[in-house]
Amino acid sequence: MANLMVKTPDGKTRTVALLKRITSIGRGSDNDVQLEDERVPESALHIMFDGKDYQVGGGTDFLVNGKKRAEAVLTTNDVIQVGSSELTFGTGSAPLAAPALARGGNRDSISQNPDAATVEQPGTVNREMAALKRLTVFSERLLGTYELDKLLEGLMDEVIDITRADKGFLILMESNQLRVKVARNLSRENIEDAVERVSDSIVAKVVRTQKALIISDALDDPEFNASESVVNLKLLSVMCAPLSHKGEVFGLIYLGNDRLVNRFEQKSLDTLTIFASQASLLLQNAILVSELKLDNVELKKKLEDQQYGDIVGSAQAMREVYKRVDKISPTDISVLITGETGTGKELIAREIHRRSPRVKGPFVTINCGAIPENLLESELFGHVKGAFTGAVATKPGKFQAAIGGTLFLDEIGEMPLQLQVKLLRALQEKVVYKVGDNRGEAVDIRVVCATNKNLEEEVKKNAFREDLYFRINVVTLKLPPLRERGDDILVLAKFFISKYAREFNGRAKGFTPSCTVAMKKYGWPGNIRELENRLKKAVVLADKPLLTPEDLDLRPENLDPIMPLAMAKEEFQKRYINEVLERNNGNRTKTAKDLGVDPRTIFRHLEKLEAEKTGKVLAPDPEFDEA
């Protein structure tokens, strides 16, 4: 009997007998061979037996005897490597176990016990393999299209043809109710009044037992001949097989024959059972992709509501930013945009420019932290010929280039102190002086600045001029980090995957449920820029329509650790009090009133913050400190 010797990265070794026609391999618990290996996808490989050879294949990269293969026929002692696991193929003299058939008209299950199994006859193997090959050809033909309606009709046409049925019905679970989605006849035509042609009692039993059922003559069957639906429909021969996923029935294939000479036999049920088990995965993928298409349509509608210019997102904190942008854009007031790196500060600056009267003028950007100190002044204000070595011609600076428009000074906190003096003078007088020139030039521009630093702290450390800080910080726009924007993470992720799938002709269409959870758990220290770059890479490299956590490098070890509930509550309370204090401009009494707490609670909170900064140990206060 064929078997696999499985060796996982933890050094454990076990031998698994290959008892089924198709053996699934992967990290997921629903596989026939489960691999405890983080590098292996949920569903990685399958090994199929065609009555003669064992063939390995799948949508995941794997090696056979050290060589990369898409598929391969296995011989004794071949070593399959997937992830960090090794699978050694072996054969024996015992015959392969066949599906055990129940006595009488019903099929109970496929036995996994070789001693209890019967030996498969060659004719049955050929029929099963013919059904599998038809399903394989059918799935390859539909791969990449996943048009659900055509898929369902085509699936029923195939199964009617293979089982020699007169008619077939595909029934799927929707909102906890079974509904007939497709009803076809032998001529590949849709059947009218499909719901009235299906026996409720037969369907109910298959759903309850989760086992395939065959009735050669329903009117003579002691279990069903009294059923109202069987009598009314004058049913002759019926087969019904469940479609299941992870142990849950999500649909049924129901077949009928009305001719006495064409009654279903046990071999027909064997074929249907194999077909249904493989079709379940195909249907699950198709349904999931169909839902993704609907999601994309809804996403486009949502984007109209959740998009502010080129900015995507509708978190409350972002809506507050949008309101401020609407108010300040028509003016020339100085704006300081703050926030962590990658939060979209330049996009906000562009939106301010786009909504201002200066929209027809230029939008000029300069990163103050990306230019060497000795060249930054020349980049800002320009220089005259001969002002320094290499100044072979007079050149205007960014200030002159932005006349009539907006100048965006990114990372203003990185500007050297000596240059800050000249910048302050330029902003106050709206006159700039080229390097090497004592003649001023008037500039009519609006200046918007941005930083990921806390400039107040920089002022205290004498690393940033206080007068310049107050000059550029007339209005502050604080951008929230991505981890605090809730469902905006998923909206942005869907936006980027749609954008880059079109740009790079990628196959990725959406995310697995585990990937969605991982994205929401991850802290995103690089914020939107990190999310965009990870998705861009995943779209280019992914081979499947649904991205997994592994595609985004969001492995469990990369996610933020789970905090105890008490600590999480304390962190939330601390952050929330700080937000309300900021909204109330530091007014402690009003903050206490808004929060419905004693003012001493706010004072105690501020004492704790100061103690954390200075390293001082506070004496416990039993009235306000939790035990």
C-alpha positions as CSV (number, residue, x, y, z in Angstrom):
1,M,0.0,0.0,0.0
2,A,1.3,3.5,-0.9
3,N,2.2,5.8,2.0
4,L,4.0,9.0,2.9
5,M,6.7,9.3,5.6
6,V,6.1,12.8,6.9
7,K,9.0,14.8,8.5
8,T,8.1,18.3,9.9
9,P,10.5,21.1,11.0
10,D,10.1,20.1,14.7
11,G,11.8,16.8,13.9
12,K,8.7,14.7,14.2
13,T,8.2,11.8,11.8
14,R,5.1,9.8,11.0
15,T,3.9,7.5,8.3
16,V,0.5,8.1,6.6
17,A,-1.2,5.5,4.4
18,L,-2.6,6.9,1.1
19,L,-6.1,5.3,1.3
20,K,-8.0,7.8,-0.8
21,R,-8.1,8.5,-4.5
22,I,-7.2,12.1,-3.8
23,T,-5.2,13.0,-0.6
24,S,-5.0,16.6,0.3
25,I,-1.9,18.1,2.1
26,G,-1.5,21.4,3.9
27,R,-1.4,23.3,7.1
28,G,-5.2,23.5,7.5
29,S,-6.9,21.0,9.9
30,D,-9.3,19.9,7.2
31,N,-6.5,18.3,5.1
32,D,-6.0,14.5,4.9
33,V,-2.3,15.1,5.8
34,Q,-1.9,18.1,8.1
35,L,1.5,19.7,8.3
36,E,2.5,21.6,11.4
37,D,4.7,24.0,9.4
38,E,4.2,27.7,9.3
39,R,5.8,27.9,5.8
40,V,3.1,25.6,4.3
41,P,-0.1,27.2,3.1
42,E,-3.6,26.1,4.4
43,S,-4.1,24.0,1.3
44,A,-0.8,23.2,-0.4
45,L,-0.7,19.9,-2.5
46,H,-2.8,16.9,-3.4
47,I,-1.8,13.4,-4.4
48,M,-4.1,11.6,-6.9
49,F,-4.2,7.9,-7.7
50,D,-5.5,7.0,-11.2
51,G,-5.5,3.2,-10.7
52,K,-1.9,2.9,-11.9
53,D,0.2,5.9,-10.8
54,Y,0.3,8.4,-8.0
55,Q,0.7,12.0,-9.2
56,V,1.4,15.0,-7.0
57,G,0.4,18.6,-7.9
58,G,-1.1,21.8,-6.5
59,G,-1.0,25.5,-6.6
60,T,2.0,25.8,-4.3
61,D,5.7,25.7,-5.1
62,F,7.3,22.3,-4.2
63,L,10.4,20.2,-4.9
64,V,10.6,16.6,-5.9
65,N,14.1,15.2,-5.3
66,G,15.4,18.7,-5.1
67,K,13.9,19.9,-8.4
68,K,11.1,22.4,-8.6
69,R,7.9,20.9,-10.2
70,A,4.4,21.9,-11.0
71,E,3.3,18.2,-11.0
72,A,5.1,14.9,-11.0
73,V,4.4,11.1,-11.1
74,L,5.8,9.6,-8.0
75,T,8.0,6.6,-7.7
76,T,9.3,4.8,-4.6
77,N,11.5,6.9,-2.3
78,D,10.8,10.2,-4.1
79,V,11.1,13.1,-1.6
80,I,8.6,15.9,-1.9
81,Q,9.7,19.1,-0.1
82,V,7.1,21.8,0.6
83,G,7.9,24.6,3.0
84,S,10.2,23.1,5.6
85,S,8.6,19.7,5.5
86,E,9.7,16.5,3.7
87,L,7.3,13.8,2.4
88,T,8.9,10.5,1.3
89,F,6.7,8.4,-1.0
90,G,6.7,4.7,-0.5
91,T,4.8,1.7,-1.9
92,G,3.8,-1.7,-0.6
93,S,2.2,-4.9,-2.0
94,A,-1.2,-4.5,-0.3
95,P,-4.0,-3.4,-2.6
96,L,-5.4,0.1,-2.2
97,A,-8.4,0.4,0.0
98,A,-11.6,1.2,-1.8
99,P,-14.7,3.1,-0.6
100,A,-16.7,0.8,1.7
101,L,-20.3,0.5,0.5
102,A,-23.2,0.1,2.9
103,R,-25.5,-2.8,2.6
104,G,-28.8,-2.0,0.9
105,G,-29.5,1.2,-1.0
106,N,-27.5,3.8,0.9
107,R,-23.8,4.6,1.0
108,D,-22.6,5.4,4.5
109,S,-19.0,6.6,4.1
110,I,-15.6,6.0,2.7
111,S,-13.8,3.7,5.0
112,Q,-10.3,4.7,6.2
113,N,-9.7,1.2,7.6
114,P,-8.0,-1.1,5.0
115,D,-9.2,-4.2,6.9
116,A,-12.8,-3.2,6.6
117,A,-12.6,-2.0,3.0
118,T,-13.4,-4.0,-0.1
119,V,-11.0,-4.2,-3.0
120,E,-12.0,-1.9,-5.9
121,Q,-12.8,-3.4,-9.2
122,P,-11.0,-2.0,-12.3
123,G,-14.2,-0.9,-13.9
124,T,-15.2,1.2,-10.9
125,V,-11.7,2.7,-10.8
126,N,-12.1,3.7,-14.5
127,R,-15.5,5.3,-13.8
128,E,-14.2,7.2,-10.8
129,M,-11.2,8.4,-12.7
130,A,-13.3,9.4,-15.7
131,A,-15.5,11.5,-13.4
132,L,-12.4,13.1,-11.8
133,K,-10.9,13.8,-15.2
134,R,-14.1,15.4,-16.3
135,L,-14.1,17.6,-13.2
136,T,-10.5,18.5,-13.7
137,V,-11.0,19.6,-17.3
138,F,-14.2,21.4,-16.3
139,S,-12.4,23.3,-13.4
140,E,-9.5,24.2,-15.7
141,R,-11.9,25.6,-18.3
142,L,-13.5,27.8,-15.7
143,L,-10.3,28.8,-13.8
144,G,-9.9,32.5,-13.8
145,T,-13.5,33.4,-14.8
146,Y,-15.5,32.2,-11.8
147,E,-18.8,33.5,-13.3
148,L,-21.0,31.9,-10.8
149,D,-24.2,31.5,-12.9
150,K,-22.3,29.8,-15.8
151,L,-20.3,27.7,-13.3
152,L,-23.4,26.3,-11.6
153,E,-25.1,25.5,-14.9
154,G,-22.0,23.9,-16.4
155,L,-21.5,21.9,-13.2
156,M,-25.0,20.4,-13.4
157,D,-24.6,19.6,-17.1
158,E,-21.4,17.7,-16.3
159,V,-22.8,15.7,-13.4
160,I,-26.0,14.8,-15.4
161,D,-23.9,13.6,-18.3
162,I,-21.5,11.6,-16.1
163,T,-24.3,9.9,-14.0
164,R,-26.7,9.5,-17.0
165,A,-29.4,11.3,-15.1
166,D,-32.5,12.8,-16.7
167,K,-32.5,15.9,-14.6
168,G,-30.4,17.6,-11.9
169,F,-30.8,20.3,-9.3
170,L,-28.1,22.3,-7.6
171,I,-29.3,23.5,-4.1
172,L,-27.3,26.0,-2.1
173,M,-27.7,27.3,1.4
174,E,-28.6,31.0,1.5
175,S,-29.4,32.9,4.7
176,N,-29.9,29.5,6.5
177,Q,-32.4,28.4,3.8
178,L,-31.9,25.8,1.0
179,R,-32.7,27.3,-2.4
180,V,-32.7,25.7,-5.8
181,K,-30.1,27.7,-7.8
182,V,-29.9,25.6,-11.0
183,A,-32.4,23.1,-12.5
184,R,-31.3,21.4,-15.7
185,N,-32.4,18.5,-17.9
186,L,-30.6,16.1,-20.2
187,S,-30.9,18.6,-23.1
188,R,-29.0,21.2,-21.1
189,E,-32.1,23.3,-20.7
190,N,-33.3,25.0,-17.6
191,I,-36.3,23.4,-15.9
192,E,-39.3,25.5,-14.9
193,D,-40.9,25.2,-11.4
194,A,-37.8,23.7,-10.1
195,V,-38.7,23.9,-6.4
196,E,-41.8,21.9,-6.9
197,R,-39.8,19.0,-8.5
198,V,-37.6,18.2,-5.5
199,S,-38.6,16.0,-2.6
200,D,-38.3,17.8,0.7
201,S,-38.0,14.6,2.7
202,I,-35.1,13.3,0.7
203,V,-33.3,16.6,0.9
204,A,-33.9,16.8,4.7
205,K,-32.4,13.4,5.3
206,V,-29.2,14.2,3.3
207,V,-28.8,17.4,5.2
208,R,-29.4,15.7,8.5
209,T,-27.1,12.8,8.0
210,Q,-24.5,14.6,5.7
211,K,-24.3,11.4,3.7
212,A,-25.1,10.7,0.1
213,L,-28.3,8.8,-0.6
214,I,-29.6,6.6,-3.5
215,I,-33.1,5.4,-3.9
216,S,-33.6,3.1,-6.9
217,D,-37.4,3.2,-6.7
218,A,-38.8,5.9,-4.3
219,L,-42.4,4.8,-4.6
220,D,-41.5,1.3,-3.4
221,D,-39.0,2.5,-0.7
222,P,-40.4,1.8,2.8
223,E,-38.8,5.0,4.2
224,F,-40.1,7.4,1.5
225,N,-43.2,5.8,-0.1
226,A,-45.4,7.6,2.4
227,S,-43.8,11.0,1.9
228,E,-46.2,13.5,0.4
229,S,-43.5,15.0,-1.9
230,V,-42.5,11.6,-3.2
231,V,-46.1,10.5,-3.9
232,N,-47.0,13.8,-5.5
233,L,-43.9,13.9,-7.7
234,K,-44.3,10.2,-8.6
235,L,-40.5,9.9,-8.2
236,L,-38.8,6.8,-9.6
237,S,-35.0,6.9,-9.0
238,V,-33.2,9.6,-7.0
239,M,-29.6,10.3,-5.9
240,C,-28.6,13.2,-3.6
241,A,-25.1,14.1,-2.4
242,P,-24.1,16.8,0.1
243,L,-21.7,19.6,-0.7
244,S,-19.7,20.4,2.4
245,H,-16.9,22.6,3.6
246,K,-15.1,22.1,6.9
247,G,-17.8,19.7,8.1
248,E,-20.7,22.0,7.2
249,V,-23.2,21.3,4.4
250,F,-23.6,24.3,2.2
251,G,-25.5,22.7,-0.6
252,L,-26.7,19.5,-2.4
253,I,-26.6,17.9,-5.8
254,Y,-30.0,16.2,-6.4
255,L,-30.4,14.0,-9.5
256,G,-33.5,12.2,-10.8
257,N,-34.4,9.5,-13.4
258,D,-37.9,9.0,-14.6
259,R,-37.4,5.9,-16.8
260,L,-37.7,2.4,-15.4
261,V,-34.8,1.2,-17.5
262,N,-32.6,3.9,-16.4
263,R,-32.6,3.5,-12.6
264,F,-29.6,4.7,-10.7
265,E,-27.2,1.9,-9.4
266,Q,-24.7,2.0,-6.6
267,K,-21.8,2.7,-9.1
268,S,-23.7,5.9,-10.1
269,L,-23.7,7.0,-6.4
270,D,-20.0,6.3,-6.1
271,T,-19.3,8.5,-9.1
272,L,-21.6,11.3,-7.8
273,T,-20.0,11.1,-4.3
274,I,-16.5,11.6,-5.7
275,F,-17.7,14.3,-8.0
276,A,-19.5,16.1,-5.2
277,S,-16.5,16.0,-2.9
278,Q,-14.2,17.6,-5.4
279,A,-16.9,20.0,-6.7
280,S,-17.3,21.3,-3.2
281,L,-13.9,23.0,-3.2
282,L,-14.5,24.4,-6.7
283,L,-17.9,25.8,-5.7
284,Q,-16.5,27.3,-2.5
285,N,-13.9,29.2,-4.5
286,A,-16.4,30.3,-7.1
287,I,-18.8,31.5,-4.4
288,L,-16.0,33.3,-2.6
289,V,-14.8,35.0,-5.8
290,S,-18.4,36.0,-6.7
291,E,-18.8,37.6,-3.3
292,L,-15.5,39.4,-3.8
293,K,-16.8,40.8,-7.1
294,L,-19.9,42.0,-5.3
295,D,-17.6,43.5,-2.6
296,N,-15.6,45.3,-5.3
297,V,-18.8,46.8,-6.7
298,E,-19.8,47.9,-3.2
299,L,-16.3,49.1,-2.6
300,K,-16.5,51.4,-5.6
301,K,-19.7,52.8,-4.2
302,K,-18.2,53.2,-0.8
303,L,-15.1,54.9,-2.2
304,E,-17.3,57.6,-3.5
305,D,-18.4,58.2,0.1
306,Q,-15.1,57.4,1.7
307,Q,-12.8,59.2,-0.6
308,Y,-11.8,62.8,-0.1
309,G,-10.0,63.8,-3.2
310,D,-7.2,61.3,-3.6
311,I,-7.4,60.4,0.1
312,V,-9.2,57.1,1.0
313,G,-10.8,56.7,4.5
314,S,-13.7,57.6,6.6
315,A,-12.6,57.1,10.2
316,Q,-13.9,59.7,12.5
317,A,-10.4,61.1,13.1
318,M,-9.9,61.5,9.3
319,R,-13.4,63.2,9.0
320,E,-12.2,65.8,11.5
321,V,-9.1,66.4,9.3
322,Y,-11.3,66.8,6.2
323,K,-13.5,69.4,8.0
324,R,-10.4,71.4,8.9
325,V,-9.0,71.2,5.4
326,D,-12.3,72.5,4.0
327,K,-12.1,75.5,6.3
328,I,-8.5,76.4,5.9
329,S,-8.0,75.7,2.2
330,P,-9.6,79.0,0.9
331,T,-7.2,81.0,3.1
332,D,-3.4,81.5,3.0
333,I,-3.1,80.6,6.7
334,S,0.1,78.6,7.7
335,V,-0.6,74.9,8.3
336,L,1.5,72.3,10.1
337,I,0.7,68.7,9.3
338,T,1.8,66.2,12.0
339,G,1.7,62.5,12.1
340,E,3.8,59.3,12.0
341,T,5.8,58.5,8.8
342,G,3.6,57.1,6.1
343,T,0.3,58.6,7.3
344,G,-0.3,60.6,4.1
345,K,0.9,64.1,5.1
346,E,1.8,65.0,1.5
347,L,-1.6,63.9,0.2
348,I,-3.3,66.3,2.7
349,A,-1.0,69.1,1.6
350,R,-1.9,68.5,-2.0
351,E,-5.6,68.5,-1.1
352,I,-5.2,71.8,0.7
353,H,-3.6,73.2,-2.5
354,R,-6.2,71.6,-4.8
355,R,-9.1,73.2,-2.8
356,S,-7.4,76.6,-2.6
357,P,-7.6,79.7,-4.9
358,R,-4.0,78.8,-5.8
359,V,-5.0,75.5,-7.5
360,K,-3.9,76.8,-11.0
361,G,-0.4,77.5,-9.6
362,P,2.4,75.0,-9.0
363,F,2.5,72.6,-6.0
364,V,6.2,72.3,-5.1
365,T,7.6,69.8,-2.6
366,I,11.0,69.7,-0.8
367,N,12.0,67.1,1.8
368,C,14.2,69.0,4.3
369,G,15.6,65.8,5.7
370,A,16.7,64.3,2.3
371,I,19.0,67.1,1.2
372,P,22.5,67.7,2.7
373,E,22.7,70.7,5.0
374,N,25.2,72.6,2.7
375,L,22.9,72.3,-0.3
376,L,19.5,72.9,1.4
377,E,19.7,76.7,1.4
378,S,20.5,76.7,-2.3
379,E,17.6,74.3,-3.0
380,L,15.2,76.5,-1.0
381,F,16.2,80.0,-2.1
382,G,18.4,79.4,-5.2
383,H,21.9,80.7,-5.9
384,V,23.8,83.0,-8.3
385,K,26.6,82.0,-10.6
386,G,29.9,81.6,-8.7
387,A,28.3,81.7,-5.2
388,F,30.1,78.4,-4.4
389,T,32.2,75.7,-6.0
390,G,30.0,74.1,-8.7
391,A,27.6,77.0,-9.1
392,V,28.2,77.4,-12.8
393,A,24.9,79.2,-13.4
394,T,22.3,81.2,-11.6
395,K,19.5,78.9,-10.4
396,P,16.2,79.8,-8.8
397,G,15.1,77.8,-5.7
398,K,11.9,76.1,-4.6
399,F,10.5,79.4,-3.3
400,Q,10.7,81.0,-6.7
401,A,9.4,77.8,-8.4
402,A,6.3,77.9,-6.2
403,I,5.3,81.5,-6.9
404,G,1.5,81.7,-7.3
405,G,1.1,78.3,-5.8
406,T,2.0,76.2,-2.7
407,L,5.3,75.2,-1.2
408,F,5.3,72.0,0.8
409,L,8.2,71.7,3.3
410,D,8.2,68.1,4.4
411,E,10.1,67.0,7.5
412,I,10.6,70.6,8.6
413,G,11.9,69.2,11.9
414,E,15.1,68.1,10.2
415,M,16.0,71.6,9.1
416,P,19.3,72.9,10.6
417,L,19.0,75.7,13.1
418,Q,21.0,78.3,11.2
419,L,18.8,77.8,8.1
420,Q,15.6,78.1,10.3
421,V,16.5,81.8,10.9
422,K,16.5,82.5,7.1
423,L,13.3,80.5,6.6
424,L,11.6,82.5,9.3
425,R,12.7,85.8,7.7
426,A,11.4,84.6,4.3
427,L,8.0,83.6,5.7
428,Q,7.6,86.9,7.6
429,E,8.8,89.2,4.8
430,K,7.7,87.0,1.8
431,V,11.1,88.0,0.4
432,V,14.0,85.5,-0.4
433,Y,17.7,86.0,-1.1
434,K,19.6,83.7,-3.4
435,V,22.9,82.3,-2.0
436,G,25.6,84.8,-3.0
437,D,23.1,87.6,-3.7
438,N,22.1,90.6,-1.5
439,R,19.1,91.5,-3.6
440,G,15.7,90.2,-2.3
441,E,13.0,88.7,-4.5
442,A,9.3,89.0,-3.5
443,V,7.5,85.6,-3.5
444,D,3.8,85.2,-3.4
445,I,3.4,81.7,-2.1
446,R,1.6,79.7,0.5
447,V,3.7,77.5,2.8
448,V,2.5,74.2,4.2
449,C,4.9,72.3,6.5
450,A,4.9,68.7,7.8
451,T,6.8,66.7,10.4
452,N,6.7,63.3,12.1
453,K,8.5,64.9,15.1
454,N,7.1,66.5,18.3
455,L,8.2,70.0,17.6
456,E,7.2,71.2,21.1
457,E,9.7,68.7,22.5
458,E,12.3,69.8,19.9
459,V,11.8,73.5,21.0
460,K,12.4,72.5,24.6
461,K,15.6,70.7,23.6
462,N,16.7,73.8,21.6
463,A,16.7,71.7,18.4
464,F,14.0,73.9,16.8
465,R,13.4,77.6,17.0
466,E,10.3,78.6,19.0
467,D,9.6,81.7,16.9
468,L,9.6,79.6,13.7
469,Y,7.4,76.9,15.4
470,F,4.7,79.5,16.1
471,R,5.1,81.0,12.7
472,I,4.4,77.7,10.8
473,N,1.9,76.3,13.4
474,V,-1.0,78.6,13.1
475,V,-3.3,75.6,12.3
476,T,-2.3,72.0,13.1
477,L,-3.6,69.0,11.3
478,K,-2.8,65.8,13.2
479,L,-3.1,62.7,11.1
480,P,-4.0,59.5,13.0
481,P,-1.8,56.4,12.6
482,L,-3.3,53.6,10.5
483,R,-3.7,51.3,13.5
484,E,-6.2,53.8,14.9
485,R,-8.3,54.1,11.8
486,G,-10.4,50.9,12.3
487,D,-12.0,49.6,9.1
488,D,-10.1,52.1,7.0
489,I,-7.3,49.5,6.9
490,L,-9.5,47.1,4.9
491,V,-10.9,49.9,2.7
492,L,-7.3,51.0,1.9
493,A,-6.2,47.4,1.4
494,K,-9.0,46.7,-1.1
495,F,-8.3,50.0,-2.9
496,F,-4.6,49.1,-3.3
497,I,-5.2,45.5,-4.4
498,S,-7.6,46.7,-7.0
499,K,-5.2,49.4,-8.2
500,Y,-2.1,47.2,-8.5
501,A,-3.9,44.1,-9.9
502,R,-4.9,46.3,-12.8
503,E,-1.4,47.9,-13.1
504,F,0.6,44.6,-12.9
505,N,-2.1,42.3,-14.4
506,G,-2.0,40.3,-11.1
507,R,-4.4,37.5,-10.2
508,A,-5.1,38.8,-6.6
509,K,-8.7,39.8,-6.1
510,G,-9.1,39.8,-2.3
511,F,-8.1,38.4,1.0
512,T,-8.7,35.2,3.0
513,P,-10.5,35.7,6.3
514,S,-7.3,35.0,8.2
515,C,-5.5,37.7,6.2
516,T,-8.2,40.2,7.0
517,V,-7.8,39.4,10.7
518,A,-4.0,39.6,10.5
519,M,-4.2,43.1,8.8
520,K,-6.4,44.4,11.6
521,K,-4.2,43.0,14.3
522,Y,-0.9,44.2,12.9
523,G,0.4,47.6,14.2
524,W,1.6,49.0,10.8
525,P,4.5,51.1,12.1
526,G,5.1,52.3,8.5
527,N,1.4,53.1,8.2
528,I,-0.2,53.5,4.8
529,R,3.1,53.5,3.0
530,E,3.9,50.1,4.5
531,L,0.5,48.7,3.7
532,E,0.8,49.9,0.1
533,N,4.2,48.4,-0.4
534,R,3.3,45.1,1.1
535,L,0.3,44.8,-1.1
536,K,2.2,45.8,-4.2
537,K,4.7,43.0,-3.6
538,A,1.9,40.5,-2.8
539,V,0.0,41.3,-6.0
540,V,3.1,40.8,-8.1
541,L,4.2,37.5,-6.4
542,A,0.8,35.8,-5.5
543,D,-0.5,33.0,-7.7
544,K,-3.9,32.7,-6.1
545,P,-6.9,35.1,-6.2
546,L,-7.0,35.4,-2.4
547,L,-4.0,36.8,-0.5
548,T,-3.0,35.0,2.7
549,P,-1.2,36.4,5.8
550,E,2.0,34.8,4.4
551,D,1.6,36.8,1.2
552,L,1.8,40.0,3.3
553,D,4.5,38.6,5.6
554,L,2.0,38.9,8.5
555,R,3.1,35.8,10.4
556,P,2.0,35.3,14.0
557,E,5.5,36.4,15.3
558,N,5.1,39.7,13.5
559,L,1.8,40.6,15.1
560,D,1.5,42.7,18.2
561,P,1.3,40.6,21.4
562,I,-2.0,40.3,23.0
563,M,-2.2,42.4,26.2
564,P,-4.1,41.3,29.3
565,L,-7.5,42.9,29.5
566,A,-6.7,45.1,32.5
567,M,-3.6,46.5,30.7
568,A,-5.6,47.1,27.5
569,K,-8.3,49.0,29.4
570,E,-5.7,51.1,31.1
571,E,-4.0,51.9,27.8
572,F,-7.3,52.8,26.2
573,Q,-8.3,55.0,29.2
574,K,-5.0,56.8,29.1
575,R,-5.2,57.5,25.4
576,Y,-8.8,58.6,25.5
577,I,-8.2,61.0,28.4
578,N,-5.3,62.5,26.4
579,E,-7.5,62.9,23.3
580,V,-10.2,64.7,25.3
581,L,-7.6,66.9,27.0
582,E,-6.3,67.9,23.6
583,R,-9.8,68.7,22.3
584,N,-10.3,70.9,25.3
585,N,-6.9,72.6,24.9
586,G,-5.7,71.2,28.2
587,N,-8.6,72.4,30.2
588,R,-8.7,69.8,33.1
589,T,-12.0,70.9,34.6
590,K,-13.9,70.8,31.3
591,T,-12.3,67.4,30.5
592,A,-13.4,66.0,33.8
593,K,-16.9,67.3,33.2
594,D,-17.0,65.9,29.6
595,L,-15.9,62.5,30.9
596,G,-18.2,62.5,33.9
597,V,-15.4,62.0,36.5
598,D,-14.0,63.8,39.5
599,P,-11.5,66.5,38.5
600,R,-9.0,64.8,40.8
601,T,-9.0,61.8,38.4
602,I,-7.7,64.0,35.6
603,F,-5.0,65.5,37.9
604,R,-4.0,62.0,39.0
605,H,-3.8,61.0,35.3
606,L,-1.5,63.9,34.5
607,E,0.7,63.1,37.5
608,K,1.2,59.6,36.2
609,L,2.2,60.9,32.8
610,E,4.7,63.2,34.3
611,A,6.1,60.4,36.5
612,E,6.5,58.1,33.4
613,K,8.5,60.8,31.7
614,T,10.8,61.6,34.7
615,G,11.0,58.0,36.0
616,K,9.6,59.2,39.3
617,V,7.7,56.6,41.4
618,L,4.2,57.9,42.5
619,A,2.8,57.0,45.9
620,P,-0.4,54.9,45.4
621,D,-3.7,56.6,45.9
622,P,-6.3,54.0,46.8
623,E,-9.2,56.3,45.9
624,F,-8.1,56.7,42.2
625,D,-5.7,53.9,41.5
626,E,-7.1,50.5,40.7
627,A,-5.8,47.6,42.7
